[in-house]
Amino acid sequence: MNTKTAKEIAAQLGIGWNLGNSYDCHGTWFDNVRMETAWDNPIVTRDFVRFVAQSGFRTVRIPVTWYMHMDESGTIAEDWLRRVRRAVRMVLAEGMYCILDCKHDCGHMISYGGGWVNATRENFSKNESRVRSMWTQIAEYFKDEPQELLFEGFSECMNAECEWFMPSAEEMEVVNDWNDLFIAAVRATGGNNAERCLIVTPYASGATPYLLSGFRLPEDTAKDRLLLGVHLYVPLGFTMRTATWTRQTDEFDCLCEEEMERAFVDIDSGTEELGIPVVITEFGAMDRANAPERARYAGTLVALAGKRGMPCLYWDNGKDYCLLKRAEREVAYPGVLAAMMTSARYIGGEM
């Protein structure tokens, strides 16, 4: 394995795209056979993955929910591992980087049966062995894949109340402990995993000053192989209609732009001493019949990230955050994509 450092990898990730609501589907109303299409997206095909690459993306993040494919002993079903590997290899075959993560095993979708891994000390004690086994199995299955595959330990790991912004110091430290466990489990499998680049996350994958202040850089037996992954849906009143506690707007106005600029300054100050590259693993804005405004939003965010050498990956769930039409292999909003790609040339050099 011709290894590259995390900074070298980050310089190549560029602009990326999330294969959301496919392998991360979960719930109680469907079986594992229909899992990939349960949230109304089509089966992932090689032709579509090629279309993603041809659209200009350098990286694809594959969010995966694992618990529905684990038996009582915690063993992940072989057929599910094969299905996920099929998607990973399609991405790699198109010359793109791939990020494989653990999605709704953490997070806020407890009502669907997810969120069994959370940021409480009680939960850590209860599930430590099961989570270690889960990541050991994943790492073992993929350990011979090339360095263009990255693992991301946990996505949006929160406390039992699914508190996004103001957890306790102890809860933020529990997420740090989960990061430690993830790294140790992956490294112990050897092979290409001994030097593979890994993505660790703060509480809730958040990028606020408070959440970044609670992040502790994990120890790692591999040198310079860690990246920090955060989600950035700023400003919430523009990107999410459900954020009713803040100013709602369909227009990406000067107040929105100022808030976004402050968010990047906060990331700068909150991560400067860590000495590891930052990757924005999710960003995006809900469709409000405002494509020109979302183009301004996306172009501005990618430009601000690009000035800092930060890769960033658009969240596409095939629905209200849709950018690429999967069945038709078409761009849903060409202006949004064009704005992103114009700004993306600043990330890691020319596109």
FENVENDA-V717347 format. One line per field, one symbol per residue. ss: DSSP state (H for helix, E for strand, L for the rest). burial: b if it has 16 or more other ideal C-beta (glycine too) atoms within 10 Angstrom, else e. A space follows every 10 residues. Layout:
BEGIN
ss = ???
burial = ???
END
This chain:
BEGIN
ss = LLLLLHHHHH HHHLEEEEEL LLLLLLLLLL LHHHHHHLLL LLLLLHHHHH HHHHLLLLEE EEEELLHHHE LLLLLELHHH HHHHHHHHHH HHHLLLEEEE EELLLLLLLH HHLLLLLLLL HHHHHHHHHH HHHHHHHHHH HHLLLLLLEE EELLLLLLLL LLLLLLLLHH HHHHHHHHHH HHHHHHHHLL HHHHLLLEEE ELHHHLLLHH HHHLLLLLLL LLLLLEEEEE ELLLLHHHHL LLLLLLLLLL LLLHHHHHHH HHHHHHHHHH HHHHLLLEEE EEELLLLLLL HHHHHHHHHH HHHHHHHLLL EEEEEELLLL LLLEELLLLE ELLHHHHHHH HHHHLLLLLL L
burial = eebbbbeebb bebbbbbbbb bbbbbbbeee eeeebbebbe beebeeebbb bbbebbbbbb bbbbbbbbbb eeebebeeeb bebbeebbbb bbebebbbbb bbbbbbbbbe ebebbbbbbb eebbeebeee bbbbbbbbbb bbbebebbbb bbbbbbbbbe eeebeebeee bbbbbbebbb bbbbbbbebe ebbbbbbbbb bbbbbbbbeb bbebbeebeb ebebbbbbbb bbbbbbbbbb eeeeeeeeee ebeeebbebb eebbebbeeb beeeebbbbb bbbbbbbbeb eebbbbbbbb bbbbbbeeeb bbbbbbbbee bbbbbbeebe ebbeebbebb bebbbbbbee e
END
